[in-house]
Amino acid sequence: MSWWESLPTLGIAIVVFFAPGLALLWTAGVRGPSLAVLAVPVTTTVVASAGIIFGFARIPFNPLSIAALTVLLLALVTAVRVLLRRRGARYSRLELPDPDRGVYPRTTVNKAIVLLAVLVPAIIIAARYMAGFGSPESFSETFDNVYHLNAVRYIADTQSANTLTLGNLTDSSHGLYPAGMHALLALVLMSGGQAITVAVNWGSILYAAVVWPLGSLFLVTRIVGSRPLTLLGAGVLTAGFSSFPYLMVAFGILYPNHAALTMLPAVLALTIEASGIRSGQLKLNGNAMLLLVATVPGLALTHPSAFVALLLFASPAVVGVYLRAVARRYRGEINGRAFLFWTLSVAVYAIGSLGVWIVVRPPQSAASWTPFQTNAQALGEILGSAPMGTTVAWIIFLLTIAGLYVIARRIRKHWWSLAMFGIAAVLYLIVSAWPVGSFRFFMTGVWYSDSNRFAAMLPLVTLPVAALGLDWIIGRLGPFLAHWAAADGEARKSPLQPLRGLASRLQGTTASSAAAAVVVLVVGVAGQGGTLAMVQERLSTTFETRSDSSLVTTDELALMKQLADIVPASDMIVGNPRTGASMAYAFSGRHVIAPHILGARSDSERLLMDHWSEAAYNPSVCPVIKEKRAYWALDFADQEMTPRGEPLEGTRDLADDSAPGVELVKEVGKARLFKMTACG
């Protein structure tokens, strides 16, 4: 299948991702760019919350029920707005205006520049993902993908997307796992998506190429401002970091982290807006707080670690607001009751954040990643936007240095931005360079003490710093060129006279903006080589299925795609999940005994996985085979993705045809499908 042929799935994905959020935000009175920025986080809140509620209410989770819920919520929002207007409320719309409204003229050129700020990174990122994937039907040949693809199939089959029970996908090992991303992708599949891999790949592209740049630019407006050329430069930079969004689909594969981190900038921007830190006032923004209520659940139910990161990165703004309250109380500008409110609010935030920090983390045994470099190397990688040993991104590096210079000169105004950057830097330093121990786990265990996950968060806080540097350069470059172009006398006889003449002719607002936009684009696109090419190559390797692939080979994939025509829908397939046999569920829709490599096994499941091939002479096996209708087994030889201690011998005798009472049904190369005949 070509990318052109898969466009129907893209159309469905756009509707699923954006339509519920756009409709609700529009009905609530949100207008302008915020509509597009917040649509996917709001949709995710609706969909992921519905998965939990529908699970308890025994309501099927499908496109129809989500559409009905959206209509119900639209009616509720409309009713609330009507009630507010009848009661004489001054404001009934969730307005979230640009903090720099009126500062920069809304000319056609400026509107075009802002549009380019979104379109250029969208095109660059989408092109890199498509080139890396190779085909819309390709998939990541990595450990985690066994669960992720099967989870999407599971939600579509069972019409259940309950975060509280999605973990490990069997009755014996149900547990908590965030369902936000999986639920959205399952809706795409249920709405007519052409294949599970096509839905997942287009969903990944939407997250990276649309949600990430939109949210990042929204964050820049809340920290740096809305100068069109700055937004254009920042937009291009969102496609220039090697560690995000590319790393999360080249490593792992960490689909939920990838999706959550693309939404994090928008939610962090809302938190900054709600705190009022940039306004200089001691007043919470009620509209931003309501929008936080509509977006934070979606973020947390996509991946809780992103919610923990939100609390962490927002803490400098919270502290800044409280320090402002302390100063005003000292000057007698607020009374004791108001100061008590701020004190209690910050205390609740601090205690709640600490509680989440301690509770929302895996056991220490799961934090198996170890440090790999020195402190000096880690610091260089942070400043050079080159984490995990990649090449320095020179343009971003220079802009980051300029941004740090700006912060140093305006420390009272921007210290909290520096603090956000510092928090991420310190955590990456600890996880990548400090020795394994209790302190390292306490600081980094939320993210499995995995350097890759911290590397992926660095662009979130580096971008505003680099944008500050870019904004400072742009703000001074214009007057400098104007002064240089206006120079007279002997200076005009220099060899640079033609350039002076050109600069003079570009002094008009429209001409200078257009010319500067071209320069920014050229410089930004020039930073697309080096490390990004290496990351794309790694992506291509990860998504390439070969005859010797470690998870699923070409022969195994070809056999699994034929299973739906051979195995009855009511039957179950036994196979060693570590050989990739569990992927049969994702690709064929036929149930497998172990849909995830990990997870607890029931006694009957364990019996089949260890003794299925003994049915002809082991009297305990056939009753379980009949009960579960597990008459089929896949033999993918003995190459395992992750060799572990448990033996899983149930299909090993199939390799040398020594198991009695079984029939070879289908064979593609070294991949074989058997049927148990000994149980009748």
N, C-alpha and C positions, 0 to 999 in steps of 0.2 A: 504494500500500500504506500502511495506517495503522500507527501504532506498536503498536496492539493486535494487528494481524495478524502483526506481526513478532516477537511474543513467543516463538515456538518457537526462533528463532535466538538470542534472549537466553538461553533455557534451555540450549541447546547450548553457548553461549559460557561460561556459568557452570561447567558441567561440565568443559569443556576447560581453562579457566583455573585452576580450583581443585582438581579431583579428584586429579590425581597428587600435587600438593604436600601436600594435606591427608592423603592416605593415607600418604605417606612420613613426614611429621612425626608423625602419630599413632603409627605403628609404632615410630618412634624414641623415643617417650615424651614428646613435646612436648604440653603441655596448656594450656588457657586461651586468652586472646586471641591469644597468639603463633601459634597454629594458623592463624587467619584472616589475621594480618598477614604471615606468611612464606610462605603457600601459593603465591601467584602467582610470587614470585621463585624458589622451589624448582621449581615446574612449568616455568618458563622455562629454568632450568639443565638440567633433564632433556630438554626438547624441543629446545633449541638445540644442546646437546652431542650429542644423538642425530642431529641433522641432519648434523653433521660426521662422526661415527663411521659412520653408515649410508652416507654418501657414499663412504667408503673401502672399506667392507665390501660395497658394492653391495646394500644392503638397502633396499627401498622405504620411503619415509617416508610413513606414513599412520596413521590412528587405530588400526588393528589392531596395527601394529608398535610404536607408542608405548605402547599398553595392555600388550603383551607385555613391553616393556622395564620398565614400571612394576611389573608383577608380579615380574619378576626382581629388581629393586631392593628390593622389599618383602621378598622371601625372603632377600636378602643382609643387610638391616638386621636382620631377625628372627634370623638365624643369629648375627650379631655380638653381639646382646644376650643370646642364650642362652649363647654362649661366655663372655661376660663374667661372667654370673651363676654359671656352673659354676666359674669360676676365682676366685670369691669377691670379685668387684669390689663395692665399696661402693655405687657408683652405676652403673646401666646405662641410665638414662634421660637424654635431653637436656632437663633441666629448665632453665627460664629464668624464675625467679620475678620478680614485681614487686618492685623495690627498696624500695617503701614498703609491703610486705605487712604487714598488721596495724595500720598507722597509722590508716587510715580504715575505719570499720566497714562491713561488707558488708551493709548494710540494703537492703530492697527499693527504697527511694527512691534510694539511691546507685547500685544496679545499673541502675535505670531511667535515671538521669542519664548514666551511662557509655554505655548503649545509645543514648540520644539524641545523645551526642557523635559517634556514627558515623552514625546515621540522618539527622539534620538536614542535615549537609553533603552526604550522598549524595543526598538528595531535591533540594536546591537545585542542586547541580552537574548532576545528571541532567536536571532540568527546563530548566536553561539550555542544555545541549547539545542536547536534543531540540527546544527552541524555535529554537535557532540553526541546526540541521540542517534543520528544517522537515519533512522526511520521512525515514524510514529508508532510502530508496533514493537520497537526494541524495548528492552527492560534492563535494569541494573543487575549485574551478576554478582550481587553481594548478599551477605548474611541476612540483614534486616529485611530485605525485599520479600523473603518468604512470608513473613508476617504481614507486611503492608499490603501486598497484592491480595493475599488471602482474606485480609480484613475487609477490603473493599468488596470482594466477592461475597463474603459472609453477610455484610449489611444488605447488599442487593438481594440475596437469596432469602434471608430470614426476615427482612423488613424490620430489623431491630438495630438501632444505632446507639445503644445505651453505654455511655462512658463507664458506668459502674460495673459492667459485665463483659466488655469487649475483649479484655485481656486473654490471649492465648486461644480463644475461639472454640473451646470444647466445654461441655457441661462439667467436666471434672476439674477444669482449671480456669473457669471464668474469674476474672478479676478486673480491677480498674485499669483502664487505658484510655487516654484522651481520644475522643472519636471525631473531633471537629473536622479535620481534613478528610479522613476516611468517609465520613458521612456525606460531605459535599461531592466527593468523587463518585460515591455510590449513587447519588442522585443523578449525576451525569450519565452513569451507566444505565440506570433504570429509565432515564428519559429518552433513550435511543442512542446512547454512545456506541460507537461501532465495535469497540473491543476494550477490555479492561486496561490494557497497556496504552491504548490511544487516549483514553480518558485521563489516565494518570499523567502521561507526558504533556498533554495540553494543559492540564491543571497546574503542573509544575511550571510551565512557561507563563501562564497567567499570573501566578504568584510572583515569579521572579521579574518578569518583564513589565508588569503593570502595577501590581500591588506594592512592590518594593520601591520603585521610583516615585510613585505618587505619595506614599507615606513619608519617604525621606525628604522630599521637597516640602511637604507640610511641616515636618520637623524643622527644616532650615528656616522657614518663614517665622516660626515661633522663637527662634534663637538668634538668627542673623538679620532677618528682614526679608523684604519682597522685591528687592532690586531685580528687574527682569534678567539682566545679564548675569547676575549672581546665581539666580535660579537655573539659568541655562547651563552655566558651568557646573553647578552642583548636580544637575540632572545627568550630565555627561559623566561626572565622577562616579555616580551610582553604578555605572557599568564598568568601572575601571578597577574595582577591588578584586583581588584574586581570591580572597577568603570568603566573600559573600557577594552574590548568592551562589556562586558556582561550587564552592567547596562542599556544601551540604548535599548536593546531588552527585558529587564525584566520590564522596566518602560515605560509608555507612551501609546502606543509603538512609539518610536521616530526613525522610519526607516530612514528618510532623514538625521537627525543629525548623526545617526550611520554611514551611508555611507560616509558623508562628513568628519567626524572625522577620518575615516580610511585612507582617502586620504591626510589629512592635513599634516602629518609628511613629506611626500615626497615633497609636494609643499613648505613647510617651509624650507626643506633642500635645495631646488633649490634657494630659496630666499637668504639663507645664502651664498650659493655658488656664486650667482650673485653679492652679495655685496663685496666679497673678504675679509671679516673680518678675516677669519682664515688664509689666505695666508700671512697676514702682509703687503700686497701691497696696494697701492691706485689705484686700477684698477678694473673696473666692468668686470664680466665674461659675454661676449656677448652670448656665447652658452647657458649658464644657463638662461639668460634673454629671449632668444627666446623660450626655453622650458617652461618658466613661462607663456609666451603668449599662449602656447599650453595647459597649465594645469589649470591656474587660472579660466578661464571661467567655466570649468567643476566643479571645487570646488564650485564656487559661485552659479551655477545653480543647484547644489545638495542641498545646504543649505547656504544662505547668511551669517548666523552667523559664519560659519567656515571661510569665507573670512575675516570677521571682526577680528576673532581670529588670522588669518594669519598676518594681518596688525599690530595687537597688539604685538604678539610674535616676529615678525621680527624687531620691532622698536629698540630694543637694538643694533642689528647688524648695523642698519642704523645710529644710533647715534654714535656707535663706529667708523664707517668709517668716519663720519664727524669730529669727534674729531681728527682722524688721519690726516685729511686734514688740520685742524686748526694748528696742531703741525708742519706739514711740511711747511705750509705757514709761520709760525713764524720763522722757521729755513731757510726760503728762498729756499726751495727745489721745490716749485711749484710757478708758476706765478699767477698774479691776475686774469687772465681769467679762468684758471683752478679752482682756488678757488671759483670764482663766479659760475662756473658750479656746483660744489659740494654744494654750499650754496643754489642755486635755486632748485636743485634736492631734497635736504632734506626738503626745505620749501614746495615744491609741495607735497611731501610724507606726511608731517605733516598736512598740510591743508586738503589734500584729505582724509587722515585717520580720521581726526576730523569730516569732513563732513559726511563720511560714518557712523561713530560712532553715530552721531546724527540722521541721516535719517533712517538707516536700523535698525529699531526697531519697535515693536508693540506698540499700545497705552498703557498708564500706567494702564488702567483698565484690560488689559490682563495679567499684571504681578502680579498675585494673590498669588504667593508663599511667605510665610513669614519665618523669621529666626526661628531657632529651638534649638540653643545651645549658649554656652558662647564663648568668644574669646579664652580662654585657651583650650577648647575642640576642637575648629576648628584648632588651631595650632597643637595640638597633632594628629589630623586626617591627616593633611597635611604631616607632617613628617613621620607618620606611614603608609602612603598610605592606610588609612582606612576611607575615607570620608563616610558621611551619616550613621555614627554610626556603621560601620562594624569593624571586628576584625583587629588588627594590622598585617600587612604583614611583619613579623620580618626580613626575609632575605632582602627584598627591603628596609626596614627601616635602617638596618645596612649598606647596600651599599650606601644609600642616605647620611647617616652621614659621611661615608668615602669620598663620592664625595664632600660634602660641605667642608670637611677638605682639599681635594686636591685643590678646588677652592680658599680657603683662602690662601693656600701656593703659588698659582700661579694666584693671583687675576688680574694681568695686562693682562694675557693671556685669562682667562676664566670669567671675570666679566660679560660679556654680556650673558653667559650661566646662571649665577646666576640671572641676571636680568629677563630673561625669566621665570625662576622658581618662582622668587619673584612676578612677575606680576600675574601669575596664583594663587599663594598662597594668595595674598592680595584680589583678587576678590572673591575667595572662602570664605575667612574670612568675607568679607563684606556681601556677600549674605546669609551666613549661621548664622551669629552672630550679625550683626548690625541691629538697629531698622528700620522699614519701614519708608521711607521718600523720598524726592526728590533726595537727594544725593545718596542713595542706588539705586534708579531707574536709575539715570544717569549713574552710574557705571556698573549696571548689567542688565538694561532693555533690552539690545539686546538679552539676553537669557531668557526673561520673568521673570527675577529675580528668576530663578528656580535653587536651589542648586544642583539638579541632573545633570543638564547640565554642571555646572561648575566642579562638581566632575568628570565627564567624560573627561574633558580636562586636569586634573592634571597628568595622566600618560604620556601625550605627553611631558611635560617638566620635569617630575620626572625621566623618563627613562635615558636621557642623563646624569643627575647628578649621578644617580646610576651607570651608565656605566663608568663614570669617576672614581668612587670609585673602581669598579671592575677592571678596567684597571690598576690602581695604585697598587692594591693588587697583581694582576698577574705579573706585572712588577718586583715586589720585592720578590715574593715568589720563583721564579726560582733560582736567585742567592743565596737566603737564604738556600734553600734545597741543592744546590750544595756545599755550604760551610759546611753545617751540615754533608752531606754525606762524605765529604773529611776529616772530623775530625779524628785524629789518637790518638795514645797513650792510656791512661786509658779510654778515652771516648768510645773507641771501645769495652770495656768490659761491657758496660752498658746493661740493659735489652732491650734497644732500638736498639741493634746491628742489628737484622733482618730488621728493618725498614731502618736503615742506608744503609744496603746492597742493599735493594730494590731501595732506592733513588739513590744510586750510579749507579745501572744498568740502571736507567732511564735518565741518563745524555745526551744520544743521542737526537738529535733534534726530530726525528720521534717518538721515544718512549716517551719522556717527553710530547710532544704535545698530543699524544693519551691518555696518562694517565691523563693529566690535563683536557682534554675534558670530560673524564668519570666523573671526580670529579665535574666539572662544571655542567654537566647534572644531576648528582645525587642530588647536592645541589639545583639546580633549580627546579627539579621535586618534591623535598621534600617540596617546598613552595606551593604546589598545594592543600593543605588541608584547613581546617578552613573556612575562609570567602568565598573562592571560592566554596566550597561545599554548603554553605548557599545561595550564589547567584544562583547557578545552581538549587537548590531546589525552589527558588523564580521563576526562569524561567519556571520550570516544572509546577508550580501552574498557572502561567500566561497563559501558552499554553494548559491548560487542559480544555476540554469542558465536562461539567457535566450536570446532569439533573436540577441543580439549578444555573447554571452559570449566571452571572449578565448581560452579553451581549447576547450570543446565547446559548441556551440549546441544549442538544442532540436531543430532539424532533423537535425543530425549525430548526436545521441544516438538519435533515433528510427530513423535508418538503421542505426546500429551494432547496435541491438537486434534487427534483422531479419537480420543477416548469417548467423547460424547456420542459418537456413532456406534460404539461397541459396548460400553458399560451402561446398564440401565440406570436411570436417574435415581432409583431407590437404593442402589447398591453403594458399597463403600470400598475404597482401595487402600490396601496396606502397602507401606513402603518406608524405607529409611529416610527420614526428613533431611538428614545431613547430606544425602546424595542429590538433593533437589527434587526427590519424588513428591514431596508435599506441594510443589508448585502445580501439580495436576489439578488441584481444586481451582486455582486462579484461572488456568488456561482452558479447562474443560467444563467446569461447573460440577464435576463429580466429586463427592465428598471423600476426604482422606482421613485416615485414622489419626494422623498427627499433623494438623494444619500449621503448626509452628515448630521450629527446631527446639525451642525451650518449652517449659510449662510442665505442670504436674500431669501424671498419667493415672487413670483409674486402673484397677486390677485387670479388667478385661482388655483395656487398651494395651497394657504392658504385656499381657499374655500373647496377644496377636503380634505385637512388635518383636517379641522374643521367640515365639514358637509357631507362627502361622504355617510354616512349611512342614510341620510335624503332624498335621491333622490326620494323616492316614494311620498313624500309630499312637498318637497321644490323645486319649479319650477326653481330655479337658478342653481341646481346641475347637472341635466341630460345633459344640453348643454355642460357643461365643461367636463363631463365624456366622452361624444361622441367625443368632439374635441381632447382630449388627449388619447382616447381609454383606459381610466383608469377604466376598468370594474372589476378589481380584487382588493382584499384587504386581507392583512394578519393580523390576530389577534394573537398577542403574549402576551395576557393578559395585566396586568398593571404594571409589574415589569420593571422599567426604569433604564437605565444605569446611567443617570445623570438627576434627576428630576429638572425641571426648571419651570419658571412662565407660559410660553405659554401652553394653555390647550391641544391642539391637540385632540379634541373630536371626530374626524371624524370616528374613528373605535371603540369607546368605547361601543356603543350600540350592537356591535356584540357579546360581551362577554356573555350577558344574552339572546341572540336570540330575542331581542326586536325590531330590525330594520326590517321593512317590505321591500319586494321586493328584498331580497338577498337570495342566495342559497349557502349552505355549499357544497363545492366541494371536499375538501380533509381535513382530520384530522389525525394528528400524535400526540398522547398524548394530551397535552394542546395547541398545535400549530394548527391553523386552517386557511384554505384558503377559501375565499368567492368570489362569482361572483354576480355582480349587474344585476338583471333581470328586474328591474323596468324601465330601460331606453331603452328596446327593443334590 
